[in-house]
Amino acid sequence: MSALPLRHLRPSSRATAFQVPGKAVFVGERRRERTTLHLIRYDCNRLDDQEDADLEQCRPGSCRGGVTWVNVSGVHDVALIEAIGDAFGLHPMTREDIANTSQRPKWEEFPSYGFAALKMLEIDGAATDVRIEHVSLILGSDWVLSFLEDDGDVFASVRARIRGSSGRVRTLGADYLAYCLLDAVVDHYFLAVEWIGERIETFDDAVLNNPARVRVEEVHRFKRELLALRRAVWPMREVVGAIGKGEAAVIRSETTVFWRDLYDHTVQVIDMVETSRDTVTSLHDTYLSSLSNRMNEVMKTLTIISTIFIPLTFIAGVYGMNFKHMPELDWRYGYAAVWMAMVTLTVLLVLWFRRRTWL
C-alpha cells in the first residue's frame, strides 16, 4: 500500500441512512473473520488473563473486586455488540457508534459510564503505510471495554505493564486503565507523525539535490496523508479535554493530573502535524523553484554556447560562400589567419563571460 486509506475517514452515510436511531449497523471494512474477546481482570494481588473468553466470563458481575478489561477485536458482529451492550447496560446510541467505524472522535457521558470514540494510527509491519483504525472505549466504575476493528497491537505495552505489575496500573482503578489506553493511542500518533515527517525531509532533500528526478505527485500524496492524520488527531484534543474537564462519576480526582498531561501530549502531536503540513505546502513551491533554477542554468549554458558560436558561424559562412573574387582565398596564410581570428574571438568571449560571472 502506498497511501493512507482515506476512505476509512470519510463519513459513510449509505448504510445508516433512514435507519432507526439507536440501531447498531456495521459500517466499514471487515478486517477479520471472527470477533474475539480478550478478558483481563486484575487487582494488586491477582491477575486473570484469557485471550479467547466468552461473554459469560466477561460480565461485570461474574467476579467481584478489581478491574475488568474486555478488549473486543472485530466490530462487524452486530449481534455480539448487542449482547455486550445488554450485559454492560450500554445505551442503544452507544452500540450504534461502536459499529459505525466512520464515527467522528467524541466523548459522551452517561449515568453509569463514559464513551469515547477515537482513531488509532499504526505503522504496518513493512513500514510502508499508516493504518487508521476506529476504536471505541467505554469506561465504567470498575470495568473498561475497548472495541477494535482488527488485532491492533497498540495496547501491547499496557498489557505488558498489567502482566508485569509495573507502574500504577495494578493499584489504581479503571479510569487510570482508560488513561493508559488513550495514552498508548497518542504515543502511536507520535510514531506515525514522526515517520511521515522523516519521509517529508527525505523528499525535501531530493527536491533540492535533483528536482528533475522527483515526481510532483509525491507532494499531493503527502498532503492527502497529513489531511487524514489531521482528521484523526484534531478531534482527539476535544476528547481528552472533555474527559479532563468533565464531571463524569467514573473519573476520579486522583487521575485528573494524568488527563491534563495527556491533553498536553495531544496538543504536541497537533503541532507536529501542522508543522509537517506547512512543510509540505512549501514543498511544491520549492520543487517549482528548483526546477525553474535548473532550467535557467541549462538555458544559460545553451545561450553562452550559442553566443560563442554565432560570430564563428558568421566567419565560417562568409568564407564559405566561394565567390570568385575573394582576396583572402588566394592568400597563402588566409586559412591560418581565419583560425587565429576564430580562436582569439572565442577566448575573448569566454574571458568576458567569466568577468561578468555568467560562466
N, C-alpha and C positions, 0 to 999 in steps of 0.2 A: 504494500500500500504506500502511496506517495502523498496523500493529503489527509487531513482530518475529516472524519465522517460528519460533514456539516449537516447532513440530513437529520442527524440524531438530535440536533439542537433546534431544528425548525419546528414550530408548532404543527402537530398533525391533528387536524380537526375532523377529518373524514370519519374516523372510527367512532368519535364521540358526539358527532353532530346528531341532534334530535334524539339523544338518549335521555333516559330518565335520570335526573341528578341524583348522585349517590350510588349509582350502579357501577360496579367495577367492570371495566372493559380494557383488555390489554391493548396498548398502543405502543408500537415499536418493533424492533427486530428481535426475533427469538434467538437468544445467544446459546442456549443449551437445551438438551433434550428433556432432562429430568430436573425438577426442583428438589433441592435438598435442604435439610435443616441442620445447623451446627449449634449444639447446645453447650454453653459453658456456664456453670453455676459455681460460685466461689464465695468464700469469706476469708478471714485471716488464717484459718487453720485447715480448710479443706478445699478441694477442687474436684469438680465433676466435669469432664470434657468428653463429649460424644459428638463425633463428626457426622454421623448419619442417624439423627434421632427422629423419633416420631412425634406427632403433635401432642399426644397424651403426656409424654415426658416433659414437654416444654411448657405446659400450662403453669401459670403463675402460682397456683395453689398446690401444685404437686409436691413442693418441698418448701418448708418454712425457713426463713433466715437467709442471709447472704444476698448476693446479687445474681440475677439470671440474665444472661445474654443469649439471645437466639438470633443467629445470622441465617437469613434465607437467601439462597443462591438460585435465582430464576424467578421472575415475576410474571411469567406467562400463564402460570397455573392459577387462573382466577378462582377456581373452587377452593384451592388451598388458602389463598389470601382471605377469602370469605370465612373459612374455618378458623384461621388465625385471628381474624377480626372478632369473631364470636367469642373465642377463648379469652382474648385480652380486652374485650369491650371497646373496640375501635369504632369510631363514627363512620357511617357509610361514605361521607365525603373523603375521609382519610383513606379508606380502601380504594376509592376511585383514583386518588392521586398516586397511590403506590403502584397501581397497574399502568398508569399513564407515564411512559418514560420521557415524554416531551414536556412534562410539567416543569414550569419555571421554579428555580430555587426559592423557598419561602420557609417561614416559621409560623406555626399556629399553635395556640394554647387551648387545650380542652380541660374540663374539670379534673380529669384523672391522669392526664398525660400531655406531653408536648410532641408535636410532629414537625420534623424538618425534612424538606426535600432539597436535594443539592446535586451537583455534578461532580463526579470523580474523574481525575485525569491520571492516566497511567501510560508510561512508555512501553511499547511492546518489546518482546524479547530480542528482536533483531535490531532494535534502536533505529527503526525507520519511520515510525509513526507514533502519534499520541492518540490513545483510545479515550473516548469520552463516554462515561457510563453514568446512568441515572442511579441515585442512591436515596433511599428513604430511611430515616432514622426516627424511631419513636421512643421516647423516654417516659417511663412510669416511675412510681415511687421506689421500687426495688427491682426493676427489670428494664431491659433495653432490647428493642427489636431493630435489626438492620436488614434492609432488603437490597440485594444487588442483582443486576441483570446476569452476571456471569460469576466465575470464581475469582473475582478480583482480589489480588493479594495485598492490597494497600493496608489491610488490618493485621498483617502478619506480625508487625512489631508490637502491636497491642496484645495479641495472643501470646507472644513470647514473654512479655512482661507479666502477664497473668500467670502463665505456667511456671515462670521462674521466681515468682513472688518478689519481683524487683520494683522499687518505687512505691508510690502511694496507692496504686490501683487496687491492691488487695485489702487496704484498710479503709478506703473511702467508699462512698455509696455509688449508686447507679448514675447520678449526674456527673460524677468525675469520669466514669467509664464513657459516657456520651461525649464529654470533653475530649478524652483521649482519642476517640474515633474521629471526631471532627478535626482534631489536630493532625492526625495521620493523613487525612484528606488534604489539608492545607500544605503539609510537608511535600506531598506529591505535586501540588501546584508549583512549588519552588523548583522541583526537579524538571517538570515539563517546561516551565518558562525558561529556565537556565539552558536546557537542551536546545530549545528553539533559538535562544539568544546566541549560543555558540555557532549555530548554523548561519545565522544572520551575519555574524562577524566574519566567518569564513567567506561568505558570499561577497561581503563588502571588500575584503582584501582582493578577491578575484576580479571585482569590478575595477579596482584601482590599478591592478597589475596588467590585466589583459581584457579590456571590456569587449573586444571583438569575439571572444570565445564564450561569453556569458549570454544566457538566454533571459530575455526580459520577462518571460513568463514566470520565472522563479520569484520575481518581486511580487507579482499578483498572487502567487501561491502563499507567500509569507503573509500577505495582507489577509487572505482568507483564513489562514490558521490562527493568526492573532485575533481576528474578529471572533472566531469560535471560542478561543480562550477567554476573551473579554466577556462574552455572554455567559460563560460558566463561572468566572471568578467574581465579576462585579456584584451579582446578587448575593454571593456568599458573605459579603460585608454586611448586608442587611440582615441576613440570617443570624450571624454571630452577634451583631449589635442588638438585635431584638431579644436574643436569649439572655445576654448580659444585662440588659436594661429592663427586661420583663419582670413580672411578678408571679411567675408560674410557681405553683406549690412544689413541683418536682425539682426545682433548682434551689439548692441550699445556699445560704450566705457564705459558707466556707469556700465554695468553689467560684465565687464571683470574680476573684482576682485572676483565676485561670482563664475565664472567659474574656476578660479585658486584655490579657496577654495574647490570646488567640485572635482577638479583633485587630491588634497591632500587626500581627503576622499577616492577616488578610489584607490590610492596607498596604503592607510592604509588597505583597505579591502584585496588587493592583498597580503600584508604582512601577514595578518591573515590567508589567505588560504594557503600560503606557509608554515607558521608555523605549521598549522594543518597537512599538507602533510608530513612534516618532523616527526611529532609526530607519525603519522600512519605508516610511514616507519620503525620507531624504535619499533612499537608495535609488529610486527612479531618476531623480534629478542628477545624482552622482553618475549614474550609468550614462545618461544622455550627455552630460558634460564631458565625461571621459571619452565617450565615443566621438563627440564633436572635436575635442582636442586632438585625438588620434587622427581624425580625418584632416584636420588643419595641418598637422605635421606632414602627412602624406602629400597634401596639396602644395605645401611649401617646398617640399623636396622636388616635386614634379615641376613646379614653377621655376625653381633655380636651375634645374637641368634644361628646361626649355629656354630660359633666358640666356644660358651659356651657348646653346646650340643655334639660336636664331642668327646671330652675326656670322657664325661659322657656316651655317647653311647659305646665308647670303653670299659670302665669299665664294663658296663652292659653286653656287648657282651662277654667279657672274662669269667665272672662268670655265664653266661647263657649257656655255652657250655655243661654243665652236664657230664664232664668226671668223671670217677670213682675215679681216684687218684688225687684229688684236696684237699690239706690240709685245705684250708680255709672253705671248705664246712662242715667239721666236727668240726670246731672251734666254741665255744659257742658264742663268741662275733663277729663272722665274719660278720653277717648281719649289725650290728650296725657300725662296722668299715668301711664297704663299704659306708654306708650312710654318715658317718663322712667325709670320704675322698672326696665324691662327693660334699657335701655342701662346704667344705673348698676350693676345687678347683674352684667352681662356684664363691665364694666370692672373691677369689684372682684374677680371671679373670675380674670380674666386677670392682674391685678397679684399676686394671691395665688399663682397658679401660677408666675409668674416669680420671686417671692421664694423659693419652695421649690425653685427650679431644675428644675421639671418641664416648663418651657416655654422 
